[in-house]
């Protein structure tokens, strides 16, 4: 009997009827989403059970309302899928969505197709389970049968499906088709292909190392379903480290008399004044002229030139450079600024790219719901009373750095983000504006807004800017001088 796909609620999700007739999704007992009103029987009891509701049961017209509910739950990432031969199959494979819009698709495979594991795929232990996942995949797979896990390792080398089928532990065509759909496996289309970098994906994907793409997707929102943010996961297990490192033993050289004798320079004073602003003055928005000055001082291209790469010989390629006011690894200057504008005097609400070469803003057409989602995400991340007047997304053209550097490309990009963030802070403070760095963002939302694949150009930092609310307490408290 061939295994069948079914759908069920995720482990920590329940559905509860409210007094007003609406149906709420609850996570760990807390209401998280109002799903709307549904008629009797829309909530199929099988959604709550281990075996789940067979996906084929959603096809009949009689199940239209159940279908609508399941699709709505899927868009919110509240479901998981089961691939098994029966409702009690202990070796079933469970599929956990990592992107909110994931829906299992069975790719069409021919017996003559040659397939191989993606170089981004990895198998690891999570608790007492084995999970197969990839930063490119919209879902991860909990492998219940160790023989299936072992069989998949054979695909480290390309194999034709008809040859693979002859193996005694063949995992089944259905699972292979789902893995191809998730790009954990891929077909080698080129004649004589060997599953190397050039056979998988586009040229931009070739430039990524495994650990870099994994780190990029697993430390941002949009392409993974793990909890993210200040959750204090180790409170009660491990005491927090002290704010100041314990002193090294032995004699020390006191520098205070040497440094405190002279008044701080204007730049040193600016550094000490720098602080994060999370509340903005709605009645006095930042003006377009101020935004122009901020971008000019922090990110405008200052010059351009091209040179040949001497290390690669006389026939080596030429590469262009476009320095800006902050330092950048290898002078790559891979960072681009995108502005979600909520409230700026002289500039319409919308989404813009900052053309650092022409010192110009270029409007990008996006849906209002996407712009609202980006601003709301920033407000939530800052724990602010309102959304920022302008949210600057710092995006990276990853290939500018990975074309040159191996093994440390993504870490260099993050260093550049830190430098640019400090530059924005100092410019904002010098101009009397308020700014705040934001540590999280949704890379999938950005991809939808720009139409750019997440591995080609994507968010690596965010910065809120606007006119600070005078009522907000500024800066960190300091102890009195002694």
N, C-alpha and C positions, 0 to 999 in steps of 0.2 A: 504494500500500500504506500502510495506516494505521500510525503508529508504535506500538510495543509497549513495555510496562514490563517491566524486568528488575531483578534485585537482585544485588549483588555485595559482597564485602568492601571496606571502606574502604581507601584507598591504603596506609596504614601498618599494617594489621591482617593477621595471619596466624593460621592454626589449626595447633596442634601436638598430636600424641598423646603422652600421658605414659605412663611404664612401668606405672602402676596402671590403665590403660585409660581414664582421664579425658581429656577434650578441653579444651585451654587456648587461650584467645584471647591473642595476644601483640601488643603495640603497640611498634613499632620494635624488635622482637626480644625485648622484656622481657615475661614473663608478667603479665597483668593480671586475668584472670578465669577461674575454673574453671567450665566449662560443663556438666560432668557426663559421663555415659557415653552413647554412641550406638552403634547397630549399624552393621555394614558398609554402606557406600553412603549413609549419612546426610549425609556431607559431599560434596555434589554438586560435581564438579570445576569446573563452570561458575561457582560462587561465586567462584573465584579468578581468573577470566579477565575480560578487558576487557568482553566482551559481556554477561556475567552470566547468571544463571538466570532464565528467563522466569517472571513471577509466576503465570501460568496453569498452569505445570508443578507448582505446589504443591497444586493442587486434588485430584488423584486420591488415593484411599485409600492407594495404594502409596507415596505420598510423605509419609505422616503424620510419620515421624520427621524427615525433612528439613524439613518444615513447622515442627515443634517447635523444631529448631535455629535456623532462620531467624528465627522469632519471638523466641527468646531473645536472639539477636544483635541484633535490632532494638531490644528493650527496653534494651539496654546501649549503644545508639548506635554500633554497630560496623559498620553497613552503609551503603551508598549505593545509589541507584536510577538507572536509565538509561532514558531515553525516546528511542527511535530506530527508524528504519524497517528496519534490518538490523544484524547484529552488527558490521559494518564501517562503519556510517554515521558519517562524520567530523563531521557537524553535530548529533550527538546532544546532548540536554540531560541533565545529571547533577543529581540531587537529593541534597543533603547534609542529613541530619537535624540539627536544632539542639536538639531536645528528645529525651530518651531513648526516649519512647514513640511517636515519630512513625511512622506507617505511611501510605503514599500512598493517598489516597482520591480517586476520580474523581467530582467533583460532577456531578449531573444538570443539564444546561443545555438550555434550549429555544432554538430559533432566534429567538424573539421576546424573549428576555431581553436587558436592557440592562446592560452591564458597564462598569466603569471601574477604573483603577488606584487602589489605596489611597493616601491622602496620606502614609502611612508607608512606602510602597515606594520603593526606590532602586536604581539600577544603578551599579556601580562596577567599577574594575579591581582585580583581585587577582592579582599576578604577571603572567602573560601571558593571563589569562582575564577574562571579564566575568561578574560574578555579580549576580543579582537577589535582593534580600532585603527583609525587613521585621521590625521588632521584634515584630510580632504573629504572625509565621509560625513554624510548627514546623520549617521546612526552608528552605534557600536553594537557588537554581537556578543552576547553571553553564551559561551560554548558549553553545553551541558555534558557532551560525550567526549572524553579524552581522546578517543580514537579519531574523532573528527578533527580535533585540534592537531593531532599528529599528522593526519592526512594532508591538512592544509600546508604544513611545512614543506611538503613535496613540491609545492608550487613556487618555491624559491627559484626553481628553474622552469622555464617555459615548457608547457605540455599541451598537446592536443587533447581535447575533451574525450575523444573516443579512446585514446590510449590511457588517459587517467581513469576512465570508467572501468578498465580491466583490473584496477587495484582492488584488493579485498576490502579496504577501508574507504572506498569512494564515498565522499560526504553527501552526494546527491546533487542532481542538476539544479534543483530549486534553490538550494543554499548558494551554489556558485553563481546563479543568475542574480540573486539579491546582492551578493558581494560585488559583482561587476557593476550593478546599478549604483552602489555606494563608492565605487572606485577604490575599494580595497583590493580587488582584482582588476586587471584590465586586459583587453585583447590586444595582441600584437598584430597591427594591421600591415606593417611593412614586410615585404618579402625578405626573408633572411634575418628578421629582427630577433634580437637576443634579450629583450627586456631591459635594455640599458636606459640611461636617462633620456636619451633622445626619442625613445619609443613611447614614453609616457607623458602625455600632456603637451603644453605649448612651450615655447622657448623661455618664457618667464618662469615656468615651473622647473626647468632644467637648472636654473641658477640657485635653487633652494637646496640647502642641506637638510637632512631629516630633522635634526634637533632644533634647527631654527624655525622651521614651519610648525613643528609641534609646540614650541614655546609661544609662538605668536598666537596660535589658536586657543591654547589652553590657559592663557593669562588675560583673555579678553572675552567679551560677551559676543554671542551671535552664532558660534559654531561649536559650543560645548554646553552641557547641561549641569555642570558641577556648580555648587554654591560658590559665589564670588563676592569678595568684599570683606568689610570689618565684622566678621562673625565671631571673633575671639574663640577659635576652635579648641585651643589648649588651656583655656581658663579652667582652673580647678585641677589640672594635671601638672602644669609646670608654672612656676612663678615668673612674672614678667622680669626681663632684664632691667637693671638700673639705668636711669637716664644718662648718667655719667659713668664711664668705665672706672672700675677700681684702680687706684694709683699703683703704678709700678713701684716695687720696693727700691730703696737706695736713695742717694742724694739727687736733688733736682737743681736746675738752673733757672732761677726766677727771672722772668722776662717782663713783669708788670711795670717796674720802674722805667725800663727802657721804652716801652710802647706807650705808656700812659702820660709821658711827659709832654708830648706834642698833641695839639688838638687834631681830631680826625679830619682827614681830607674830605672834600665834598663827595667823592666817590665812596669812601668808607662810610660816610654818613648815610648815603643812599642805600648801601648794602644793609646797614643796621635797621633802616626804616622799613625795608621790604617785608611785606606780610601778605597773607591771603585775605581776600574780601569775598564774602559769600552772600551778602545782601546788597542789592543795588537800588538806586533812587529812581523809581518809576516815573516821577514827574520831571526828571531832568536827565533824559537819556544821553548817552554819548553821541557826539555829533560826527558827521561824515568826515569833516576836516580833521578832527582828533584821531579818528580811525586811520586816516591817510598818514598822519604823522607817526602814529604808532607802528604801522607796517613799514614805513620808510626807514625808521630808526632800527627796527628789529630784524627785518627779513628781506629788504629790497636787494636785488642783484646790483653789485657795484661795478662789475666789469665782466667781460667774457674773453676767453682765448682758447686756442686749440694747440695741442702739442702731440708729438709722436712718443710712444712709450719706448724709451731707450732699452729697458730690460728685455724687450721682446725682439730686439734686433732692428736692422734698417727697414725690414719689411713689416714691422709691427704696425698695428692699427693706430690711428689718431684718436685722441679723446679730448672732449671739450670740458672746460671748467667755467664756473660762474659763481665767484665768491660773494658772500653776503656778510653782514656785520658780525656774525658769530663764527667760531671755529667749527670745522667739520672733519671727520675722519677721512683721510686721503683726499681732502678737498672735494669730496663727492657732492656735497650739498644736495642730498637726496630728498630733503623734506619739503613738502608742499603744504600750503595753508588753505583750508576750506572754511568758510564762515557761514554759520547758521544765524541769521539776523532776526531777532525778535523785535527790537526797539532801538532804532538809530535815527536821529534827526537828519533828514536829507537822504536817507537810503531806505528803499522799500523792503518790507519784510520778505525774506526769501533765503535762498541758498546760493553761495557765490564761491568761485575759485579766485584766489589772489594770484594774479600773473605777476610774479616777482621781477620778471625781466622788463615788462612794460609799465610796472607799477600801476596796475589796473585791476578792477574787480569784474569778473565775468559771470553773469547770472547763469545758474544751472536749473532747469525746470525740474521740480520735484513735486510729489503729492503733498498736500497740506498735512496729512496724517503722519507722513514720514518726518517732515520738519518738526512737527509737534512732539513726535516721539524722541527725536534727538535732543531737543531742548528739555523735555521732561526727564530724560535720562540723566542729563547734567545736573538738573535741580536735585534729583534724588541722590546722586553721587556726592554732591556737596552738602546734603542735608540742609538745604537753603529754603527760605520761605517762599521764593518765587524763582522762575527760570532766569538765567542770565540775559542781559541785554544782547550780547553777542557771544556765541560759542565758537571758538576757533578749534577746528580739528586739525591736528598735525598728522599728515599722512606721509608715508614713505614710498618712494619709487624704489622698491627693494633691489632691483637689478643694478642700480647705480653703485651699490656697495658690494653686493655678492659677486659681481663680475670680476672684481679685483681680489677680494679677501675670501679666504677659505676658513671655515670652522668658527670664525668669530664675527661674521658679517652682521648678524642680528644684534649682537651685544654692542657693536659699534654704533648701530642705528639708535639704540636706546641711549647711549651716551650723548649722541647728538641731540636727542630730544631733551635731555636734561639741560644741555647748554642753551638751547633755544628757549626753553621754558624760563630759565633764569633771565635771559635777555628780555623776554616779554614782561616778566615781573619788574625789572629795573626800569624799562621804558614806561610802564604803566605808573609806577610810583613817582617817577620824575615828572610825569605829566599831571599828577594829581588824580589819576584814575584808579579803579580797583580791579584786581585780577586774582584768579585762583586756578591753580593747576588741578586737574581732575584725573584720577588714576584709572578709570574704567570707561569703556566705550564699546559700542556694538559694531563689530567689523562687518557683519552681514547686512545690517541696516545701511551702512555707508556704501556697500557694494550695490545695493538696490538703488540708492539715490544717485550714484554716479554712473552705474552701468559698467563698472570696472571690476574684473575678477579680484577676489580678496587677496590672491597671491601675487598680483601684478602691482597694485598700489592700494595701500590700506592704512587705517588709523593706527598710530603708535603713541598718541598722546592727545590731550585736550586741555584747553585753557579758556576759562570764562573771563570776559572783559566787559567793563561798563563803568558808570559813575557810581562810586561806592555810596551806600546809605550812611549819612552822617551819624545816625543813631547807633550804628553798629560799633561795638568796642573794637578798636583796631589793635592789631599786633598781639604778641604774647606778653603777659605780665612779667616784669623784671624785678629782681630783688633790689632793695636800696643799696646804693654804693657804700662800701665799707672802707 
